[in-house]
Amino acid sequence: MMTVIVVLRDRLLVCTGESEPGEWTTTTRLEGFDLECAAIQPDAPEQVFAGTVEDGLFRSRGDRFERLEAEFGPADLAASRPDGKSANEAGPESGTVMAVTISPHDPQVVYVGTEPSRIYRSRDGGDSWSHLEGLVDLPSADEWYFPPRPDTHHVRWLEVDPFDPERLYVGIEAGAFVYTRDGGETWHERPDGARRDVHSMAMHADQEGRVYTAAGDGYAESDDSARSWRRPQDGLEHRYCWSVVPDPGDPDRVLISSARGARTAHTASRADSHVYRKNGDSWVRLDDRGLPTGEGVVRTVFATTGEPGVVFAVNNRGLFATRDFGDSWSRQDIDWGGEFEGRTPRGLVAG
């Protein structure tokens, strides 16, 4: 049995089916909450975490979701606020979870990233949490900002290195790529060539050191665990990049979704987004392959289960799957109402 979860703004669509992408049973969960992200344990798809704006983090260990009684907003926020209020007094920002990931080394280890930018770690599957300090003490932190809300910023993406459980990679929206080699004891920011507006990241289970990033300021990849980066752009005509996924069977093949800017990426009424595939250092735009792109289509979000060539994709036109890494796509039979064509999916996870 396979589970694919589509994160929409006001609900999760939990789609379950057989291992072959095809027919699904679709169940709606967490309807009415302002959802932002989700993570699934691949070997135990009944364990799901979902992050929200204002309402913190939810966890499912079966059919029911429960809101975790964790305050993601440490007391040290008071020192950085000009009004002197504590995190809880500061309002909804203390409960905004923008990113969540489960360690591939231990399913009990879970990381969340919040707005304002903080990172928390649980070692017991979400029952208790500790704040990884020092992130906002980095020299560039005063330059971080989220353009629609210029008085704040957030952790947009978290990725645990599949070869080293102490390595964590962090995308700050907007302002910095950050990583730690020692589980959050020390932090390193803005390595040479890294992008500064990272929207998503990926790693490859068969290529140690390889990191991929899709950012508002373009694509970048590293072969030395984020210490240095290169920026292959040949053929990539749209460089406001959103979602990135490598082929599990070939670390040099990459899919990315992109647009010319935020205006044409996120709003269906003016959307014009595209999907590209990289072989080596050159990109080719994938049009007319069965996956909607172009005018009226918001930026696509990708997810993979780890099977070579297999990728799921979601945009405002529905859920799609490829078994040949983008040569051809098929629409998946899930409950996708007409009202969803005006929505911008916020996340996609598969297990």
C-alpha positions as CSV (number, residue, x, y, z in Angstrom):
1,M,0.0,0.0,0.0
2,M,1.2,3.5,-0.9
3,T,0.2,6.8,0.8
4,V,0.5,10.2,-0.9
5,I,-0.5,13.3,1.0
6,V,-1.4,16.6,-0.7
7,V,-1.1,19.7,1.5
8,L,-3.6,22.3,0.6
9,R,-4.1,25.5,2.5
10,D,-7.2,24.3,4.3
11,R,-6.9,20.5,4.4
12,L,-4.8,17.4,3.8
13,L,-5.8,15.0,1.1
14,V,-4.6,11.6,2.2
15,C,-4.5,9.3,-0.8
16,T,-4.0,5.6,-0.4
17,G,-3.6,3.0,-3.1
18,E,-1.6,0.1,-4.4
19,S,2.1,0.4,-5.2
20,E,1.5,1.1,-8.8
21,P,0.4,4.8,-9.3
22,G,-3.3,4.6,-10.3
23,E,-6.5,4.5,-8.5
24,W,-6.7,5.9,-5.0
25,T,-9.0,6.3,-2.0
26,T,-8.9,9.9,-0.9
27,T,-9.6,11.0,2.7
28,T,-9.8,14.6,3.9
29,R,-8.0,15.4,7.2
30,L,-7.5,18.6,9.2
31,E,-10.1,20.5,7.2
32,G,-10.3,24.2,8.2
33,F,-6.7,24.6,9.5
34,D,-4.2,26.8,7.8
35,L,-1.8,24.1,6.7
36,E,1.8,24.7,5.6
37,C,3.8,21.4,5.4
38,A,3.8,17.7,6.1
39,A,6.2,14.8,6.6
40,I,5.7,11.1,6.5
41,Q,7.6,8.1,7.8
42,P,8.2,6.1,4.6
43,D,8.3,2.7,6.5
44,A,5.3,3.6,8.6
45,P,3.0,5.8,6.5
46,E,0.4,6.0,9.3
47,Q,2.9,8.3,11.1
48,V,2.4,11.8,9.7
49,F,3.3,15.3,11.0
50,A,1.6,18.4,9.7
51,G,2.6,22.0,10.4
52,T,0.2,24.9,10.4
53,V,0.1,28.6,10.6
54,E,-0.9,29.6,14.1
55,D,-1.9,26.2,15.3
56,G,1.4,24.5,15.7
57,L,2.1,20.9,14.8
58,F,-0.2,17.9,14.4
59,R,0.7,14.2,14.6
60,S,-1.1,11.2,13.3
61,R,-0.4,7.6,14.3
62,G,-3.3,6.2,12.5
63,D,-6.6,7.8,11.3
64,R,-6.7,10.5,13.9
65,F,-4.6,13.6,14.1
66,E,-3.7,15.2,17.5
67,R,-2.4,18.6,18.1
68,L,0.9,18.4,20.0
69,E,1.1,20.5,23.1
70,A,4.4,22.1,22.2
71,E,5.0,25.8,22.2
72,F,7.2,26.4,19.2
73,G,8.3,29.8,20.2
74,P,11.1,30.0,22.9
75,A,11.3,32.5,25.7
76,D,14.5,33.9,24.2
77,L,12.3,35.6,21.5
78,A,11.5,38.2,24.1
79,A,15.0,39.5,24.1
80,S,14.9,40.1,20.3
81,R,11.5,41.8,20.3
82,P,11.4,45.6,20.6
83,D,8.2,45.4,22.7
84,G,9.8,43.0,25.1
85,K,6.9,40.5,24.9
86,S,7.4,36.8,25.3
87,A,6.9,34.3,22.4
88,N,3.5,33.4,23.6
89,E,2.4,37.0,24.2
90,A,3.7,37.9,20.8
91,G,0.8,36.2,19.1
92,P,0.3,33.6,16.3
93,E,3.9,33.6,15.2
94,S,4.8,31.4,18.2
95,G,2.6,28.6,16.7
96,T,3.6,28.8,13.0
97,V,5.4,25.6,11.8
98,M,6.7,26.2,8.3
99,A,8.9,23.0,7.8
100,V,9.0,19.5,9.2
101,T,11.1,16.5,8.5
102,I,11.8,13.0,9.9
103,S,15.3,11.8,10.1
104,P,16.1,8.9,7.7
105,H,18.3,7.4,10.4
106,D,15.8,7.2,13.2
107,P,12.0,7.8,12.8
108,Q,11.8,9.0,16.4
109,V,14.0,12.0,15.5
110,V,11.9,14.9,14.0
111,Y,12.8,18.5,13.2
112,V,10.5,21.4,12.8
113,G,11.3,25.0,11.6
114,T,9.1,27.9,12.5
115,E,8.4,31.6,11.9
116,P,10.3,33.5,13.2
117,S,13.2,31.3,12.3
118,R,13.8,28.7,15.0
119,I,14.6,25.0,14.8
120,Y,13.3,22.3,17.2
121,R,14.2,18.7,17.5
122,S,12.3,15.8,19.1
123,R,14.0,12.5,19.9
124,D,10.9,10.7,21.0
125,G,8.6,11.0,17.9
126,G,7.2,14.4,18.9
127,D,6.4,13.8,22.6
128,S,9.0,16.4,23.7
129,W,11.1,19.0,22.0
130,S,14.3,21.0,22.4
131,H,15.3,24.2,20.8
132,L,18.5,24.2,18.8
133,E,20.0,27.5,19.7
134,G,22.3,29.8,17.9
135,L,20.6,30.0,14.5
136,V,19.6,33.7,14.8
137,D,23.0,34.6,16.3
138,L,24.5,34.2,12.8
139,P,26.0,37.4,11.4
140,S,23.6,37.5,8.5
141,A,20.4,37.2,10.6
142,D,19.8,40.9,10.6
143,E,19.4,40.7,6.8
144,W,16.8,37.9,6.8
145,Y,13.3,38.9,5.9
146,F,10.1,37.5,4.3
147,P,9.0,40.0,1.7
148,P,5.2,39.9,2.3
149,R,5.9,40.3,6.1
150,P,9.1,42.3,6.3
151,D,9.3,42.2,10.1
152,T,9.9,38.5,10.1
153,H,11.4,35.4,8.3
154,H,11.1,31.7,8.6
155,V,12.6,28.3,8.1
156,R,11.3,27.2,4.8
157,W,13.0,23.8,4.4
158,L,14.9,21.2,6.5
159,E,16.8,18.3,5.2
160,V,18.8,15.6,7.2
161,D,21.8,14.2,5.5
162,P,21.1,10.5,4.7
163,F,24.8,9.7,5.3
164,D,25.3,11.5,8.6
165,P,22.5,12.1,11.2
166,E,24.3,15.1,12.7
167,R,24.2,17.0,9.4
168,L,21.2,19.2,9.0
169,Y,20.6,21.6,6.1
170,V,18.3,24.7,6.5
171,G,16.7,27.1,4.0
172,I,15.8,30.5,5.4
173,E,13.2,32.4,3.6
174,A,14.6,34.7,2.8
175,G,18.3,35.4,3.5
176,A,20.5,32.3,3.9
177,F,21.3,28.7,3.4
178,V,22.6,27.3,6.7
179,Y,23.9,24.0,7.8
180,T,25.3,22.2,10.9
181,R,27.7,19.3,11.0
182,D,27.2,18.5,14.7
183,G,23.5,18.3,15.3
184,G,23.0,22.1,15.9
185,E,25.9,22.8,18.3
186,T,27.5,25.1,15.6
187,W,26.0,26.6,12.5
188,H,27.6,27.6,9.1
189,E,25.9,30.2,6.9
190,R,26.0,31.3,3.2
191,P,28.7,28.9,1.9
192,D,30.4,29.9,-1.4
193,G,27.9,29.7,-4.2
194,A,24.8,28.8,-2.1
195,R,21.5,30.4,-2.9
196,R,19.9,32.8,-0.4
197,D,16.2,32.2,-0.9
198,V,15.9,28.4,-0.7
199,H,12.4,27.1,-1.2
200,S,13.1,23.3,-1.2
201,M,16.0,20.9,-1.0
202,A,16.8,17.3,-1.8
203,M,19.6,14.8,-1.3
204,H,20.5,11.5,-3.0
205,A,20.7,8.2,-1.1
206,D,23.4,6.9,-3.5
207,Q,25.6,10.0,-3.8
208,E,27.2,11.1,-0.6
209,G,27.7,14.9,-0.3
210,R,25.2,15.8,-3.1
211,V,22.7,18.5,-2.1
212,Y,20.2,20.1,-4.5
213,T,18.4,23.4,-3.9
214,A,15.5,25.2,-5.6
215,A,15.5,28.9,-4.7
216,G,13.9,32.1,-5.6
217,D,17.3,33.2,-6.9
218,G,17.9,30.0,-8.9
219,Y,19.1,26.5,-8.7
220,A,22.3,25.2,-7.1
221,E,23.9,21.9,-6.2
222,S,26.8,20.8,-4.0
223,D,29.0,17.7,-4.0
224,D,30.8,18.3,-0.7
225,S,27.9,18.4,1.8
226,A,27.2,22.1,1.2
227,R,30.6,23.6,1.7
228,S,30.7,24.8,-1.9
229,W,28.2,25.1,-4.7
230,R,27.9,25.3,-8.4
231,R,25.0,26.8,-10.4
232,P,24.3,25.1,-13.7
233,Q,21.8,27.3,-15.5
234,D,22.1,26.4,-19.3
235,G,18.6,26.0,-20.7
236,L,16.8,27.1,-17.5
237,E,14.8,30.0,-18.8
238,H,12.6,30.4,-15.7
239,R,14.7,30.8,-12.6
240,Y,12.3,31.4,-9.7
241,C,12.6,27.8,-8.6
242,W,10.3,26.1,-6.2
243,S,10.5,22.3,-6.0
244,V,13.4,20.0,-6.8
245,V,13.8,16.2,-6.9
246,P,16.6,14.0,-8.2
247,D,16.0,10.6,-9.9
248,P,16.5,8.0,-7.2
249,G,18.2,5.9,-9.9
250,D,20.6,8.6,-11.2
251,P,21.9,11.5,-9.1
252,D,22.7,13.5,-12.3
253,R,19.1,13.7,-13.4
254,V,17.0,16.3,-11.7
255,L,13.5,17.7,-12.0
256,I,12.7,21.3,-11.0
257,S,9.6,23.5,-11.2
258,S,10.0,27.2,-11.8
259,A,8.5,30.4,-13.0
260,R,9.7,33.9,-13.9
261,G,8.8,35.2,-10.4
262,A,6.6,34.9,-7.4
263,R,3.6,36.5,-9.1
264,T,3.5,33.9,-11.9
265,A,4.3,31.0,-9.5
266,H,1.8,31.1,-6.7
267,T,-1.5,32.6,-8.0
268,A,-3.7,30.7,-10.4
269,S,-5.3,33.7,-12.0
270,R,-1.9,34.9,-13.3
271,A,0.2,31.7,-13.1
272,D,2.7,30.6,-15.8
273,S,5.0,27.9,-14.4
274,H,7.1,25.2,-16.0
275,V,9.0,22.0,-15.3
276,Y,12.6,21.3,-16.4
277,R,14.8,18.2,-16.3
278,K,18.5,18.3,-16.0
279,N,20.9,15.8,-17.5
280,G,24.5,16.7,-16.8
281,D,24.7,20.4,-16.7
282,S,22.0,21.3,-19.2
283,W,18.2,21.8,-18.7
284,V,15.4,20.9,-21.0
285,R,11.8,22.2,-20.5
286,L,9.2,19.4,-20.3
287,D,6.1,20.5,-22.2
288,D,3.3,18.4,-23.5
289,R,4.3,15.3,-21.5
290,G,1.0,14.9,-19.7
291,L,1.8,17.2,-16.8
292,P,0.1,20.5,-17.1
293,T,2.4,23.5,-17.3
294,G,2.3,27.0,-18.7
295,E,-0.4,29.6,-18.4
296,G,-2.9,29.1,-15.6
297,V,-0.8,26.5,-13.9
298,V,0.9,27.2,-10.5
299,R,4.4,25.9,-9.6
300,T,4.4,22.2,-9.3
301,V,5.5,20.3,-6.1
302,F,7.3,17.0,-6.4
303,A,7.7,13.9,-4.2
304,T,9.3,10.5,-4.7
305,T,9.2,7.2,-2.9
306,G,12.7,6.3,-3.8
307,E,11.9,4.0,-6.7
308,P,14.1,4.9,-9.8
309,G,12.2,7.1,-12.3
310,V,9.1,7.4,-10.1
311,V,8.0,10.9,-9.1
312,F,4.6,12.3,-8.0
313,A,3.7,15.9,-8.8
314,V,0.9,18.2,-7.8
315,N,-0.3,21.6,-9.0
316,N,-3.7,23.2,-9.3
317,R,-4.7,20.8,-12.0
318,G,-4.4,17.7,-9.8
319,L,-2.0,14.9,-8.8
320,F,0.2,13.3,-11.5
321,A,2.8,10.5,-11.6
322,T,5.7,9.5,-13.9
323,R,7.5,6.2,-14.0
324,D,10.2,7.4,-16.5
325,F,11.4,10.5,-14.7
326,G,9.3,13.0,-16.7
327,D,9.1,11.6,-20.2
328,S,5.4,10.9,-19.6
329,W,2.9,11.7,-16.9
330,S,-0.5,10.3,-16.0
331,R,-3.2,12.0,-13.9
332,Q,-4.0,10.2,-10.7
333,D,-7.6,9.3,-9.9
334,I,-8.0,11.2,-6.6
335,D,-10.9,13.4,-5.4
336,W,-9.9,16.7,-6.9
337,G,-12.9,19.1,-7.0
338,G,-13.1,21.9,-9.4
339,E,-12.6,24.4,-6.6
340,F,-9.0,23.1,-6.2
341,E,-8.1,24.5,-9.6
342,G,-7.8,27.9,-7.9
343,R,-5.6,26.6,-5.1
344,T,-1.9,26.5,-4.8
345,P,-0.7,23.2,-3.2
346,R,1.7,23.8,-0.3
347,G,3.3,20.4,-0.1
348,L,3.4,16.8,-1.2
349,V,4.8,13.8,0.6
350,A,4.8,10.1,-0.3
351,G,5.4,6.9,1.6
